Structures are given as C-alpha cells and as structure tokens.
Amino acid sequence: QVQLVESGGGLAQAGGSLRLSCAASSPNIFSLASMGWYRQAPGKERELVASITKGGTTNYADSVKGRFSIDRDNAKNMVNLQMTSLKPEDTAVYYCNAHLGFGDYWGQGTQVTIAS
C-alpha cells in the first residue's frame, strides 16, 4: 500500500503562483512509478494536468503548457507542481497520482482556488 500526501493548495490571485507537493510513503513504488497531477473542477471530469516518468520525461495538458512545471525528487520521494500565471479556470481539486503497470495510487486531493 502506498500513501500519497499532497500539500500546498490554497487561495491565490489570478496571475499568482502556487506550488503543490506530493510525498509518497514507499520509496520502492515511487522509483518505479510515473507520477502525475490531475485536477477536477466542479461538474467536470478529472483531467491530467502534468506527468513525469521515472526517467524524467514530462507531459503537460495544453491548457497549462508554459505556465506549470512538474519535477520529481527521487531522493525525497516527492513530486512537485509549480504553477504560475494562474487563472480562475485553474480552480479545482488537484490530485497526486502514481501510475504503475498494475494500477494507480491516488492522494486525497488538495483544493486550489484562484480568485479573479
């Protein structure tokens, strides 16, 4: 069993920045997993925001390219999402995800609210 614990959400103004972090409880699982951040806004489906493979290859949703940056610290078993130039439409619950061949693990989610 792997626990993913997110932190760093909250309220920010449009144009501002926030940094989300996710700590994984299992170093072995973390080292094998592609890590990602998803978000779900009210009334919408959960969507991929950004992901990073164990080798460091990144992928971003078109809506956040150039504004968000994902990185992972393998020594600390953490994945981070730096969010800049925030927009009201970035408001959502953000979830950390660990993807492995046999399944996925999810964090409990952290609320991000962007005020216009």
Kinemage of the C-alpha trace (Angstrom):
@kinemage 1
@onewidth
@group {chain A} dominant
@subgroup {mainchain}
@vectorlist {calphas} color= white
{ca gln a 1} P 0.000 0.000 0.000
{ca val a 2} L 1.260 3.462 -0.927
{ca gln a 3} L 0.120 6.713 0.596
{ca leu a 4} L 0.362 9.918 -1.372
{ca val a 5} L 0.034 13.094 0.664
{ca glu a 6} L -0.473 16.398 -1.123
{ca ser a 7} L 0.285 19.822 0.268
{ca gly a 8} L 0.495 23.390 -0.938
{ca gly a 9} L -3.001 24.103 -2.144
{ca gly a 10} L -4.959 27.167 -1.171
{ca leu a 11} L -6.204 30.504 -2.422
{ca ala a 12} L -4.279 32.675 -4.863
{ca gln a 13} L -4.997 35.661 -7.040
{ca ala a 14} L -5.127 35.442 -10.805
{ca gly a 15} L -1.641 35.882 -12.147
{ca gly a 16} L -0.118 34.495 -8.989
{ca ser a 17} L 1.723 31.289 -8.211
{ca leu a 18} L 1.322 28.197 -6.086
{ca arg a 19} L 3.463 25.141 -5.567
{ca leu a 20} L 1.953 21.749 -4.890
{ca ser a 21} L 3.940 18.900 -3.400
{ca cys a 22} L 3.192 15.218 -3.036
{ca ala a 23} L 5.075 12.860 -0.772
{ca ala a 24} L 4.991 9.117 -1.368
{ca ser a 25} L 5.276 6.696 1.540
{ca ser a 26} L 7.016 3.938 -0.423
{ca pro a 27} L 10.418 4.649 -1.964
{ca asn a 28} L 10.290 1.410 -3.935
{ca ile a 29} L 6.950 2.239 -5.523
{ca phe a 30} L 7.909 5.835 -6.140
{ca ser a 31} L 11.064 4.845 -8.003
{ca leu a 32} L 9.053 2.676 -10.399
{ca ala a 33} L 6.101 4.979 -10.942
{ca ser a 34} L 5.230 7.637 -13.415
{ca met a 35} L 3.941 10.452 -11.248
{ca gly a 36} L 1.262 12.879 -12.221
{ca trp a 37} L -1.040 15.649 -11.151
{ca tyr a 38} L -4.697 15.576 -12.086
{ca arg a 39} L -7.443 18.051 -11.322
{ca gln a 40} L -11.187 18.006 -11.106
{ca ala a 41} L -13.324 21.107 -11.210
{ca pro a 42} L -16.959 21.076 -10.062
{ca gly a 43} L -19.168 19.408 -12.642
{ca lys a 44} L -16.228 18.325 -14.759
{ca glu a 45} L -14.298 15.115 -15.238
{ca arg a 46} L -10.896 14.579 -13.727
{ca glu a 47} L -8.183 15.574 -16.177
{ca leu a 48} L -4.443 15.122 -16.434
{ca val a 49} L -2.520 18.307 -15.730
{ca ala a 50} L 1.071 17.087 -15.902
{ca ser a 51} L 3.058 13.899 -15.581
{ca ile a 52} L 6.664 12.855 -15.245
{ca thr a 53} L 8.099 9.413 -15.872
{ca lys a 54} L 10.673 7.727 -13.650
{ca gly a 55} L 13.228 8.812 -16.238
{ca gly a 56} L 12.158 12.444 -16.073
{ca thr a 57} L 10.149 12.802 -19.273
{ca thr a 58} L 7.368 15.315 -18.772
{ca asn a 59} L 3.970 15.798 -20.341
{ca tyr a 60} L 1.537 18.693 -19.919
{ca ala a 61} L -2.036 19.448 -20.755
{ca asp a 62} L -2.263 22.103 -23.447
{ca ser a 63} L -4.087 24.393 -21.037
{ca val a 64} L -1.104 24.606 -18.673
{ca lys a 65} L 1.870 24.439 -21.033
{ca gly a 66} L 4.261 27.276 -20.379
{ca arg a 67} L 2.661 28.026 -17.013
{ca phe a 68} L 3.062 24.838 -14.943
{ca ser a 69} L 6.158 22.794 -14.323
{ca ile a 70} L 6.400 19.313 -12.820
{ca asp a 71} L 9.500 17.851 -11.221
{ca arg a 72} L 10.352 14.923 -9.009
{ca asp a 73} L 12.883 14.496 -6.242
{ca asn a 74} L 13.721 10.814 -6.181
{ca ala a 75} L 15.835 11.169 -3.056
{ca lys a 76} L 12.845 12.547 -1.128
{ca asn a 77} L 10.140 10.523 -2.905
{ca met a 78} L 8.350 13.712 -3.833
{ca val a 79} L 6.773 15.197 -6.914
{ca asn a 80} L 6.069 18.894 -7.218
{ca leu a 81} L 3.920 21.069 -9.421
{ca gln a 82} L 4.945 24.694 -9.784
{ca met a 83} L 2.005 26.717 -11.038
{ca thr a 84} L 2.464 30.242 -12.337
{ca ser a 85} L 0.302 32.772 -14.174
{ca leu a 86} L -2.685 31.199 -12.509
{ca lys a 87} L -6.143 31.696 -13.950
{ca pro a 88} L -9.592 31.343 -12.391
{ca glu a 89} L -10.153 28.317 -14.616
{ca asp a 90} L -7.309 26.561 -12.793
{ca thr a 91} L -9.606 26.325 -9.781
{ca ala a 92} L -10.072 22.650 -8.931
{ca val a 93} L -9.152 19.890 -6.558
{ca tyr a 94} L -5.692 18.682 -7.517
{ca tyr a 95} L -4.782 15.034 -7.056
{ca cys a 96} L -1.401 13.371 -6.990
{ca asn a 97} L -1.171 10.104 -8.901
{ca ala a 98} L 1.337 7.277 -9.011
{ca his a 99} L 0.937 5.131 -12.109
{ca leu a 100} L 2.402 1.670 -12.356
{ca gly a 101} L 1.796 -1.207 -14.707
{ca phe a 102} L -0.520 -2.961 -12.274
{ca gly a 103} L -2.533 0.042 -11.177
{ca asp a 104} L -2.731 3.536 -9.804
{ca tyr a 105} L -2.489 5.193 -6.416
{ca trp a 106} L -4.161 8.493 -5.607
{ca gly a 107} L -3.766 11.164 -2.996
{ca gln a 108} L -6.689 12.650 -1.134
{ca gly a 109} L -6.618 15.871 -3.144
{ca thr a 110} L -5.873 19.486 -2.327
{ca gln a 111} L -8.083 22.423 -3.181
{ca val a 112} L -6.728 25.205 -5.385
{ca thr a 113} L -8.860 28.307 -5.733
{ca ile a 114} L -7.895 31.198 -7.977
{ca ala a 115} L -9.651 34.496 -7.430
{ca ser a 116} L -10.097 36.884 -10.341
